[in-house]
Amino acid sequence: MVDGQTTSLTRANKTSQSLRTTVPMGIIKQFGLKEGDKLLWRLDVKDNKLVIVIEPVKVVEAEVR
């Protein structure tokens, strides 16, 4: 996804300050994501810009048991 996509933030629930967004379908397909998967969010600084790196967290089979 070279050009990027824009998504909207919505409140996670009425009592939380957390926000949610939609993961674009291209990213879902690229990484084989499904409901319940976890994402790791990292903040980096590159060329004097804030860069958000989001990585799928792979669940090890031993963790599932």
C-alpha positions as CSV (number, residue, x, y, z in Angstrom):
1,M,0.0,0.0,0.0
2,V,2.3,2.7,-1.3
3,D,-0.2,5.6,-1.3
4,G,-1.6,5.0,2.1
5,Q,-5.2,5.1,3.2
6,T,-7.2,7.4,5.5
7,T,-9.3,5.9,8.3
8,S,-11.4,7.6,11.0
9,L,-11.0,7.3,14.7
10,T,-14.0,6.5,16.9
11,R,-14.3,6.3,20.7
12,A,-13.7,2.7,22.0
13,N,-16.6,3.1,24.5
14,K,-18.3,5.8,26.4
15,T,-16.1,5.6,29.5
16,S,-12.7,5.1,27.8
17,Q,-10.4,7.7,26.4
18,S,-9.1,5.1,23.9
19,L,-9.9,5.4,20.2
20,R,-10.4,2.7,17.5
21,T,-9.8,2.7,13.8
22,T,-10.5,0.3,11.0
23,V,-7.6,-1.7,9.5
24,P,-7.8,-1.3,5.7
25,M,-8.6,-4.5,3.8
26,G,-5.3,-4.3,1.9
27,I,-3.4,-4.6,5.2
28,I,-5.7,-7.4,6.4
29,K,-5.0,-9.4,3.2
30,Q,-1.3,-8.6,3.2
31,F,-0.7,-9.9,6.7
32,G,-3.5,-12.5,6.8
33,L,-5.1,-10.8,9.8
34,K,-8.4,-12.0,11.4
35,E,-10.6,-10.8,14.2
36,G,-8.9,-11.3,17.6
37,D,-5.4,-11.0,16.2
38,K,-3.1,-8.7,18.1
39,L,-1.1,-5.7,16.8
40,L,2.1,-4.3,18.3
41,W,2.3,-0.4,18.1
42,R,5.7,1.2,18.2
43,L,6.6,4.9,17.9
44,D,9.9,5.8,16.1
45,V,11.4,9.1,14.9
46,K,12.8,9.1,11.4
47,D,14.0,12.2,9.5
48,N,12.5,14.4,12.2
49,K,9.1,12.8,11.8
50,L,7.0,10.6,14.1
51,V,6.6,7.2,12.5
52,I,4.1,4.7,13.9
53,V,5.1,1.1,13.2
54,I,2.3,-1.5,13.6
55,E,3.3,-5.2,13.5
56,P,1.1,-8.2,13.7
57,V,1.9,-10.3,16.8
58,K,2.3,-13.9,16.0
59,V,0.8,-16.2,18.7
60,V,3.1,-19.1,19.4
61,E,1.1,-22.4,19.7
62,A,2.3,-22.9,23.3
63,E,0.7,-19.6,24.2
64,V,-2.7,-20.7,22.9
65,R,-2.9,-23.7,25.2
